[in-house]
Amino acid sequence: MELNLAELTNGSVTYDNDFVINADTYKEVGILDLKNLHVTGDISLNSVSMLAVNLTVTGIMVIPDSVTTEPVDYPFTSKIEEEYDINDENFLEYYQKEQNILDIMKILWENIVLEVPMRFTVTKDAHLSGDGWSLGEDKNKDDQIDPRLAKLAELLDNGKE
C-alpha cells in the first residue's frame, strides 16, 4: 500500500481496506499465519512537513501455543497514532522522496510486530507428562520419600523423640 503525498494537499486520505502481508515476512518473527487484516483511519498533512497517521489495524495472527506448540488464533488490534517529520532522516525508510511516495505497509507491519505476544496459551490446567518428565503440578502425587534418603528420614524422626 503506497500513498502519493501529493494527494494530501487536499486534506486527508481515509482508509477502510483489507490487506495482505507476504508470508515470508511474518514467518521470521514466529507468526504462522495472518488472517483478516483490516486497516481503518486516515493520514493527513498537518503542516508543510508533518504527517499525522491515525490508523487502526485489526486481524488474527496464528501463533504457536506456548505450552503445546499447536497453532492458536490470536486476535489483535493495533492503534497507530504517530506524527512523522517528512524531512527527518528516520522517515526515509518509509518515504521515497524522489517519487513523493509513502509506503504505508512498512508502518502497518512495524505495529503488527509489536502486537506479537511473548507467550500465549489457551491450554487450561496443563498437566502434561511424558516418559520421565512432567509439566505442571501432579495433584495425585503421594508424599513418598526417596528410598535413598529413607535412612536419613528415620534418623531425623528418631531425633525428634
Backbone as numpy.savetxt, mean C-alpha at the origin, in Angstrom:
# Nx Ny Nz CAx CAy CAz Cx Cy Cz
-1.78 8.69 -18.46 -2.63 9.86 -18.46 -1.74 11.09 -18.46
-1.87 11.83 -19.49 -1.08 13.04 -19.61 -1.99 14.24 -19.74
-1.51 15.37 -19.22 -2.28 16.61 -19.25 -1.42 17.69 -19.88
-1.95 18.31 -20.93 -1.29 19.45 -21.53 -1.62 20.66 -20.66
-0.60 21.28 -20.08 -0.83 22.40 -19.16 -1.44 23.62 -19.83
-1.42 23.67 -21.15 -2.07 24.77 -21.86 -3.58 24.73 -21.64
-4.12 23.53 -21.35 -5.56 23.39 -21.08 -5.95 24.07 -19.77
-4.99 24.32 -18.88 -5.30 24.90 -17.58 -5.45 26.41 -17.61
-5.17 27.06 -18.72 -5.31 28.51 -18.80 -6.78 28.91 -18.68
-7.69 28.01 -18.97 -9.12 28.30 -18.88 -9.72 27.91 -17.53
-8.90 27.59 -16.54 -9.42 27.20 -15.24 -8.81 25.89 -14.79
-9.64 24.87 -14.63 -9.14 23.59 -14.15 -9.62 22.46 -15.06
-8.96 21.33 -14.91 -9.34 20.12 -15.64 -9.89 19.15 -14.62
-11.08 18.61 -14.88 -11.74 17.70 -13.96 -11.58 16.27 -14.45
-11.35 15.37 -13.49 -11.18 13.95 -13.81 -12.25 13.13 -13.11
-12.76 12.16 -13.83 -13.65 11.13 -13.29 -13.48 9.93 -14.21
-12.30 9.29 -14.09 -11.90 8.26 -15.06 -11.45 6.99 -14.36
-11.65 5.88 -15.05 -11.00 4.63 -14.67 -9.62 4.63 -15.33
-8.66 3.95 -14.73 -7.34 3.85 -15.34 -6.70 2.52 -14.98
-5.64 2.19 -15.69 -4.94 0.92 -15.51 -3.45 1.22 -15.35
-2.81 0.46 -14.47 -1.36 0.57 -14.29 -0.74 -0.73 -14.78
0.35 -0.62 -15.51 1.05 -1.76 -16.08 1.45 -2.74 -14.97
1.22 -4.03 -15.20 1.51 -5.07 -14.20 2.99 -5.12 -13.83
3.87 -4.82 -14.75 5.31 -4.84 -14.44 5.66 -3.81 -13.38
4.91 -2.73 -13.33 5.18 -1.66 -12.38 4.85 -2.09 -10.96
3.69 -2.68 -10.74 3.29 -2.98 -9.36 3.82 -4.31 -8.84
4.27 -5.20 -9.67 4.84 -6.46 -9.19 6.09 -6.21 -8.35
6.82 -5.14 -8.66 8.06 -4.82 -7.96 7.85 -4.42 -6.50
6.66 -3.97 -6.14 6.42 -3.51 -4.77 5.56 -4.48 -3.96
5.38 -5.69 -4.47 4.65 -6.71 -3.72 3.15 -6.73 -3.93
2.66 -5.99 -4.90 1.24 -6.02 -5.22 1.03 -7.09 -6.28
0.06 -7.98 -6.05 -0.21 -9.04 -7.01 -1.07 -8.57 -8.17
-2.01 -7.65 -7.88 -2.91 -7.15 -8.92 -3.52 -5.84 -8.44
-3.91 -4.99 -9.37 -4.65 -3.76 -9.09 -5.93 -3.80 -9.90
-7.07 -3.62 -9.20 -8.37 -3.69 -9.88 -9.19 -2.44 -9.57
-10.11 -2.15 -10.45 -11.10 -1.09 -10.26 -10.47 0.25 -9.88
-9.39 0.62 -10.54 -8.74 1.90 -10.25 -9.55 3.04 -10.85
-9.81 4.06 -10.03 -10.64 5.18 -10.46 -10.08 6.46 -9.85
-10.04 7.51 -10.62 -9.57 8.81 -10.14 -10.66 9.85 -10.35
-10.86 10.67 -9.32 -11.80 11.80 -9.41 -11.10 13.03 -8.85
-11.53 14.19 -9.28 -10.98 15.43 -8.75 -10.61 16.37 -9.86
-9.75 17.35 -9.51 -9.37 18.35 -10.50 -7.93 18.80 -10.32
-7.41 19.36 -11.38 -6.07 19.96 -11.39 -6.25 21.36 -11.93
-5.68 22.33 -11.21 -5.82 23.72 -11.64 -4.50 24.46 -11.48
-4.39 25.57 -12.17 -3.21 26.42 -12.10 -3.57 27.58 -11.18
-2.95 27.63 -9.97 -3.26 28.67 -8.99 -2.66 30.02 -9.35
-1.46 29.99 -9.85 -0.79 31.22 -10.28 0.01 30.87 -11.52
0.95 31.69 -11.86 1.72 31.45 -13.07 2.47 30.12 -13.01
2.98 29.77 -11.82 3.80 28.57 -11.76 3.36 27.56 -10.70
2.25 27.77 -10.01 1.80 26.84 -8.97 0.62 26.01 -9.46
0.81 24.71 -9.42 -0.18 23.75 -9.89 -0.84 23.08 -8.68
-2.16 23.17 -8.57 -2.89 22.56 -7.46 -3.51 21.25 -7.94
-3.16 20.16 -7.27 -3.68 18.84 -7.62 -4.55 18.36 -6.47
-5.84 18.17 -6.73 -6.80 17.65 -5.75 -7.51 16.45 -6.37
-6.97 15.27 -6.09 -7.50 14.05 -6.69 -7.75 13.01 -5.60
-8.67 12.11 -5.88 -8.93 10.96 -5.02 -8.83 9.71 -5.87
-7.98 8.80 -5.44 -7.78 7.54 -6.15 -8.38 6.43 -5.31
-9.22 5.60 -5.93 -9.79 4.44 -5.24 -9.51 3.20 -6.07
-9.53 2.07 -5.40 -9.31 0.82 -6.10 -9.15 -0.33 -5.13
-8.80 -1.46 -5.69 -8.56 -2.66 -4.89 -7.21 -3.21 -5.29
-6.33 -3.36 -4.29 -5.06 -4.01 -4.58 -5.12 -5.42 -4.01
-4.63 -6.35 -4.77 -4.55 -7.74 -4.33 -3.13 -7.93 -3.83
-3.02 -8.25 -2.54 -1.72 -8.42 -1.90 -1.69 -9.77 -1.20
-0.50 -10.29 -0.90 -0.44 -11.57 -0.18 -0.78 -11.37 1.30
-1.59 -12.28 1.83 -1.91 -12.28 3.26 -0.61 -12.46 4.04
-0.42 -11.69 5.09 0.83 -11.74 5.85 1.04 -13.05 6.57
-0.03 -13.80 6.84 0.09 -15.06 7.56 0.11 -16.25 6.61
-0.86 -16.29 5.70 -1.02 -17.46 4.84 -0.41 -17.29 3.45
-0.06 -16.09 3.07 0.43 -15.70 1.74 -0.58 -15.93 0.62
-1.83 -16.17 0.97 -2.89 -16.28 -0.04 -3.24 -14.88 -0.54
-3.66 -14.72 -1.80 -4.06 -13.41 -2.30 -5.29 -12.87 -1.56
-5.23 -11.59 -1.18 -6.30 -10.95 -0.43 -6.61 -9.61 -1.09
-7.90 -9.31 -1.23 -8.31 -8.00 -1.75 -8.20 -6.96 -0.64
-7.54 -5.84 -0.93 -7.35 -4.76 0.03 -7.85 -3.47 -0.63
-9.09 -3.05 -0.28 -9.60 -1.80 -0.86 -8.85 -0.60 -0.28
-8.61 0.40 -1.11 -7.89 1.58 -0.65 -8.47 2.84 -1.26
-8.22 3.94 -0.57 -8.57 5.27 -1.05 -7.40 6.18 -0.72
-6.95 6.93 -1.69 -5.83 7.84 -1.48 -6.24 9.23 -1.92
-6.15 10.18 -1.01 -6.45 11.58 -1.33 -5.14 12.29 -1.64
-5.12 12.96 -2.78 -3.94 13.70 -3.20 -4.30 15.17 -3.19
-3.70 15.90 -2.27 -3.89 17.35 -2.19 -2.50 17.96 -2.15
-1.99 18.30 -3.31 -0.61 18.77 -3.43 -0.58 20.06 -4.24
0.45 20.84 -3.98 0.75 21.99 -4.82 2.17 21.82 -5.33
2.33 21.99 -6.61 3.63 21.83 -7.25 4.04 23.14 -7.89
5.31 23.47 -7.73 5.88 24.62 -8.41 6.45 24.10 -9.73
5.92 24.57 -10.82 6.32 24.10 -12.14 7.80 24.36 -12.41
8.36 25.38 -11.79 9.77 25.73 -12.01 10.72 24.98 -11.08
10.20 24.19 -10.15 11.03 23.44 -9.22 11.69 22.26 -9.93
12.96 21.99 -9.60 13.69 20.88 -10.23 13.04 19.53 -9.94
12.49 19.35 -8.74 11.87 18.08 -8.38 10.60 17.80 -9.19
9.97 18.84 -9.68 8.75 18.69 -10.47 9.05 18.14 -11.86
10.29 18.24 -12.31 10.64 17.83 -13.67 10.47 16.33 -13.90
10.41 15.52 -12.84 10.20 14.08 -13.05 8.77 13.80 -13.52
7.83 14.71 -13.28 6.45 14.56 -13.74 6.17 15.37 -15.01
7.00 16.36 -15.26 6.69 17.40 -16.24 7.68 17.38 -17.39
7.14 17.32 -18.60 7.96 17.43 -19.80 7.88 18.87 -20.29
8.87 19.63 -19.89 8.82 21.09 -20.09 8.76 21.48 -21.57
9.50 20.75 -22.42 9.54 21.12 -23.83 8.15 21.00 -24.47
7.38 20.01 -24.03 6.06 19.78 -24.62 4.93 20.32 -23.76
5.27 20.86 -22.56 4.29 21.42 -21.62 3.26 20.38 -21.19
3.76 19.13 -20.93 2.88 18.02 -20.59 3.22 17.49 -19.20
2.17 17.26 -18.41 2.30 16.70 -17.07 1.86 15.24 -17.11
2.70 14.34 -16.59 2.36 12.91 -16.52 1.67 12.65 -15.18
0.36 12.58 -15.21 -0.43 12.39 -13.99 -0.27 10.98 -13.44
0.00 10.03 -14.29 0.14 8.63 -13.86 1.24 8.47 -12.82
2.33 9.20 -12.95 3.41 9.12 -11.97 2.95 9.62 -10.60
2.17 10.67 -10.58 1.64 11.20 -9.32 0.68 10.19 -8.69
-0.19 9.61 -9.50 -1.14 8.61 -9.00 -0.40 7.40 -8.45
0.61 6.92 -9.18 1.35 5.73 -8.77 2.07 5.95 -7.44
2.71 7.11 -7.27 3.40 7.40 -6.02 2.45 7.31 -4.83
1.24 7.78 -4.99 0.28 7.77 -3.90 -0.33 6.39 -3.68
-0.44 5.59 -4.70 -0.91 4.20 -4.54 0.12 3.40 -3.75
1.39 3.58 -4.05 2.45 2.86 -3.35 2.43 3.20 -1.86
2.09 4.42 -1.52 2.02 4.81 -0.11 0.90 4.08 0.63
-0.08 3.58 -0.08 -1.21 2.87 0.53 -0.95 1.39 0.76
0.14 0.85 0.24 0.44 -0.58 0.41 0.76 -0.84 1.89
-0.02 -1.70 2.56 0.25 -1.95 3.98 1.50 -2.80 4.16
2.17 -2.59 5.28 3.36 -3.40 5.56 2.96 -4.82 5.89
1.87 -4.98 6.64 1.33 -6.31 6.98 -0.18 -6.20 6.91
-0.81 -7.23 6.35 -2.26 -7.27 6.27 -2.70 -8.73 6.26
-3.67 -9.05 7.10 -4.18 -10.41 7.11 -5.69 -10.40 7.35
-6.35 -11.36 6.79 -7.77 -11.56 7.05 -7.97 -12.80 7.90
-6.88 -13.46 8.25 -6.93 -14.69 9.03 -7.29 -14.36 10.47
-8.31 -15.00 10.98 -8.73 -14.82 12.38 -8.24 -16.00 13.19
-7.67 -15.73 14.37 -7.23 -16.78 15.29 -6.43 -17.86 14.58
-5.36 -17.47 13.97 -4.53 -18.42 13.22 -3.80 -19.35 14.18
-4.16 -20.60 14.12 -3.47 -21.63 14.88 -2.89 -22.61 13.87
-1.93 -22.14 13.15 -1.34 -22.94 12.10 -0.19 -23.74 12.66
0.00 -24.91 12.14 1.12 -25.73 12.58 1.57 -26.61 11.44
2.76 -27.13 11.60 3.32 -28.02 10.60 4.16 -29.07 11.30
5.02 -29.69 10.57 5.85 -30.74 11.13 6.95 -30.12 12.00
6.76 -30.12 13.30 7.75 -29.61 14.23 7.68 -28.11 14.47
6.64 -27.43 13.98 6.52 -26.00 14.23 5.05 -25.64 14.40
4.79 -24.50 15.01 3.42 -24.01 15.13 3.46 -22.49 15.17
2.38 -21.89 14.74 2.23 -20.45 14.73 1.06 -20.09 15.62
1.26 -19.23 16.55 0.19 -18.85 17.46 0.24 -19.68 18.72
-0.74 -19.41 19.57 -0.79 -20.12 20.83 -1.56 -21.42 20.68
-1.09 -22.46 21.32 -1.77 -23.75 21.31 -2.59 -23.82 22.59
-3.92 -23.68 22.47 -4.78 -23.63 23.64 -4.93 -24.98 24.33
-4.65 -26.08 23.65 -4.80 -27.42 24.22 -3.50 -27.95 24.81
-2.51 -27.14 24.87 -1.21 -27.60 25.34 -1.22 -27.76 26.86
-0.81 -28.91 27.35 -0.72 -29.15 28.79 0.58 -28.55 29.30
0.62 -28.30 30.58 1.85 -27.80 31.19 2.78 -28.97 31.46
3.31 -29.53 30.43 4.22 -30.66 30.57 5.64 -30.15 30.76
6.35 -30.84 31.63 7.73 -30.48 31.89 8.61 -31.30 30.96
9.60 -30.65 30.41 10.58 -31.32 29.56 11.24 -32.44 30.37
11.24 -33.68 29.85 11.81 -34.79 30.60 13.26 -34.56 31.03
13.98 -33.77 30.29 15.37 -33.49 30.64 15.46 -32.63 31.90
14.38 -31.89 32.18 14.38 -31.02 33.34 13.55 -31.57 34.50
13.03 -32.79 34.37 12.17 -33.38 35.40 12.90 -33.50 36.74
14.13 -33.93 36.73 14.92 -34.07 37.97 15.07 -32.71 38.65
15.33 -31.68 37.87 15.48 -30.34 38.42 14.18 -29.88 39.07
13.04 -30.16 38.43 11.75 -29.80 38.99 11.51 -30.50 40.31
11.90 -31.78 40.38 11.78 -32.52 41.65 12.60 -31.87 42.75
13.84 -31.49 42.43 14.71 -30.87 43.42 14.14 -29.54 43.90
13.57 -28.75 42.97 12.98 -27.47 43.35 11.75 -27.69 44.23
10.93 -28.69 43.88 9.74 -28.98 44.68 10.14 -29.45 46.08
11.19 -30.28 46.20 11.68 -30.75 47.48 12.21 -29.60 48.32
12.78 -28.61 47.69 13.34 -27.46 48.41 12.27 -26.56 48.99
11.05 -26.58 48.45 9.95 -25.74 48.94 9.38 -26.32 50.23
9.56 -27.62 50.46 8.95 -28.27 51.62 9.71 -28.05 52.85
